[in-house]
Amino acid sequence: KNHRVSVAAVEGIIQSHAGLSEWRRQLRFVNKLRACRTALMNYMAIESSASRNKIKRDCGSVYMWLYRHDREWFHAHLPPSVPRCDRPKR
């Protein structure tokens, strides 16, 4: 906006350089990854006794994004699941 260049023109220049689009996509992924990890860790610091279901209910989008894109880290940092024998009967 400051230089009066349209977004389409900038996107055209970026697309014309080999690898720049892939680099931008990777950068966005890493930024989203860091933001989701930070959000989950901050929530778990505040709600230290939260169960997996409570985390899923309160932080649904972060929970699902990390589950889909960073499953190994996600499971390593979640609280342990409740054993089936200790779960309430329905």
Residue, then its C-alpha position, 0 to 999 in steps of 0.5 A: k500500500n505504501h508503494r502503491v503496488s497491487v497484491a496481484a503484482v507482488e504475487g506474480i513476482i513471487q511466483s516467477h522466482a523458483g522456490l519462493s512460493e514453496w519457501r513462503r508455504q513452509l514459513r507459514f507452516v512453521n509459524k502456525l506450528r509455533a503458534c499452536r504449540t505455544a497456545l497449547m502449552n500456555y493453556m496447559a500451564i493455566e489448566s494444569s489438571a485438564s484432561r484430554n477431553k477438556i483440552k479438546r473442548d476448550c482448544g479445539s482448533v489448536y488440538m485438531w491442527l496439532y493432531r493432524h500436522d505434528r502428531e508425535w510432539f502432540h502426543a508427547h505433550l498431552p496429559p496421559s489418557v485415563p485407563r479404560c478401567d478408571r473411566p466412568k461407566r455409562 
